[in-house]
Every structure is written in structure tokens, then in C-alpha cells.
């Protein structure tokens, strides 16, 4: 079994494009890219017509947010930058 196994998530998204858009939003949010977040929000508002589209977007966003961030290596004692 893999480290990031997703076997428990059996539901199929309604729109794979919306899932991908949600994943991009999660990436932009983690990296603090406000410009991309606004662009994706505008695109979501223009294209999401049903609740299924919004649910697919949120599913993609959760899929990325469930992945834990990579821990930064600790700086040792007396280490110069």
C-alpha cells in the first residue's frame, strides 16, 4: 500500500476539469499566490453552473490539501546561510 493511498475515495467526480481547477486552487493557496487564486475564482464563477461542479471543485481542492506539506530541514547549530 502506498504512502498516499486513496483507495477509500471511490466516488467519481462529475467533471474532471473542475477537479483539476480545484487542485490548482489548492496549490495556489498553499504557495500564497493570490493572483492565481483570484483568476481561478473568477473562472469558477463563470463556468460552475450546478452544485455538482462546485462539489467537484471542492473535491479537487481537498485532494491537494490532504497531502501534508514537505517539512523543511532544520538548520543546525552554527550554520551559516
C-alpha positions in Angstrom: 0.0 0.0 0.0 1.3 3.4 -1.0 2.1 6.3 1.3 -0.7 8.4 -0.2 -3.2 5.7 -0.9 -6.6 6.9 -2.0 -8.4 3.6 -2.0 -11.1 4.9 0.4 -12.1 7.6 -2.1 -14.3 5.7 -4.5 -16.6 8.4 -5.7 -16.0 9.6 -9.3 -16.1 13.4 -9.8 -18.8 14.8 -12.1 -16.4 17.0 -14.0 -12.7 16.2 -14.1 -11.9 19.7 -15.4 -13.5 21.2 -12.2 -11.5 18.8 -10.0 -8.3 19.9 -11.8 -9.3 23.6 -11.2 -9.8 22.8 -7.5 -6.4 21.2 -7.4 -4.8 24.2 -9.0 -6.6 26.5 -6.4 -5.2 24.4 -3.6 -1.7 24.7 -5.0 -2.0 28.4 -5.3 -3.4 28.7 -1.8 -0.5 26.7 -0.3 2.0 28.8 -2.1 0.3 32.1 -1.4 -0.3 33.0 -5.0 -3.2 35.4 -4.6 -3.2 36.4 -8.3 -3.8 32.8 -9.3 -6.4 32.3 -6.6 -8.4 35.3 -7.9 -8.1 34.0 -11.5 -9.3 30.6 -10.6 -12.2 32.0 -8.5 -13.3 34.1 -11.5 -13.1 31.1 -13.7 -15.1 29.0 -11.3 -17.8 31.7 -11.1 -18.0 31.8 -14.9 -18.1 28.1 -15.5 -19.7 26.4 -12.5 -23.4 26.2 -13.2 -24.5 23.3 -10.9 -23.9 22.1 -7.4 -22.1 19.1 -8.9 -19.5 21.4 -10.5 -18.9 23.1 -7.2 -18.6 19.8 -5.3 -16.1 18.5 -7.9 -14.1 21.7 -7.4 -14.1 21.2 -3.6 -13.2 17.6 -4.1 -10.1 18.5 -6.1 -9.2 21.2 -3.5 -9.4 18.7 -0.7 -7.4 16.1 -2.6 -4.5 18.5 -2.7 -4.9 19.8 0.9 -4.9 16.3 2.2 -1.3 15.9 1.1 0.9 17.0 4.0 3.4 19.8 3.3 7.1 18.8 3.0 8.9 19.6 6.2 11.8 22.0 5.9 15.1 20.7 7.0 16.1 22.2 10.3 19.1 24.4 10.3 21.8 23.0 12.5 23.7 24.9 15.2 26.1 27.5 14.0 25.1 27.1 10.4 25.6 30.0 8.1 23.2 30.9 5.4 
